[in-house]
Amino acid sequence: TVPVLLIHGGKPVRSSLNIILYVDEAFAGPSLLPAGCHARAVARYWADFIDDTLVEAMYKAEGRNQAAAAIEVLEGALRECSKPFFGGDNAGYVDVVLGSLLPWVCAADATWGT
């Protein structure tokens, strides 16, 4: 989790994943989370996987192999979805979480020389 802070209505919201969910609930528009309890739980699982596995690997010196393994798992899960996004036909919570890492992935590529 990237330690960021959002102040909304004078109240703080911490942690990037919590902020994404807060913004999703606090403002009008289509939800980033899918309908149905199980589908929402699955989306939260993958967001946690990204945060706990991929992000953590990018902070380690030996993280290149761990990050590559995490990316393989994510690619397999996306293939199983058989949709263009983890959120289905439209971008959703997992897609936003993963997309927010693109600058970090580019930096890791530059650092690791891939």
N, C-alpha and C positions, 0 to 999 in steps of 0.2 A: 504494500500500500504506500502510495506516495503521500507524505504528510502535508496535505494541503488543508486550507481552511476556507469555508464559505460563511459569510455573515449574511443572513437573510432575516429581515424583520428584527434586527438587533440580537438575533440568537445565532450562536456558532454551530456549524456542522463540520465535523472533522472526518478525514479519511476519504480518499478519492472514490472508493466504491460506495460509501455511504452518501457522498455528495451526489453521485450520479442518480442513485435511487431517490434521494430527497428532491432533486430537481424534477425527476420524472413524476413524483407525486404532487409536488407543490404547484406546478404550472400546467395549464391546459394544453391539450394536444394528445396525440396517440401515445399510448403507454409503450415504454421500452420493454417491459416485461410481457411475456405472452399470457394469454388467458389460460386459466386452469392451474390448480395448485401444483400438480406434478411438473408441468412445463415450466412454471416459475422456479420451482426447486431445482430443476435441471439447469436453468439459466444461471441461477445463483451458484450452483456447483462449478460450472465452467468459469464463471468470473473469479471465484475463489481459486480454482486451479491455475488460472492465468496469473493471478496476483501472488499466490504462494509458490508456484513452481517456476514459471517463466521469468517473472520479475526478479525473484530471488537469484536465479541463475545468472542473470545479467549483471548482478553486483559482485559476483565471485570471479576470481582470477581464472579458475578452472571451469567457469560457467559455460563455455562454448558448447561442450558436449551435452551438458544438462539442458541448455536452451534448445539445442537441436532436437533432443529427444522430446522435449515438451512440445515443440512445434510439430513434430511428427504425430504426436497424440492428438493435437488440435486439428491437424489436417485430416486425420482419420475420422474424427468426430464430425467435421464439416462434410466430408464425403457421405457419411451415414445420414446426415440431414437431407441430402439430395435437394437442397434449396440453395439459392445464391448467398444467403446469410445464415448465421446461427439463429437469427430471429425469424427465419422462414423466408418469405418473399420480400420482406422489408428488414432493414437494419434494426436491431434490438439491443438489449442490454449487453449481451456478450460481445456483439460487434463493436459497440462503443468502447467497452473496456479494452478489447484487443486493438482497436484502431488508435486508441490513445497512446499505445506503446510504439507506434511506428517511428517517431523521432528517436526513441531509445534503441530500437532495433537497427536503425540506420547508423547510429553512433557506435553500437556494438560491432556492426559489420566493418566500419572504418577502423575500429580498434583491433579487431581480430583479423582483419585483412582478408575477408571473404569476398 
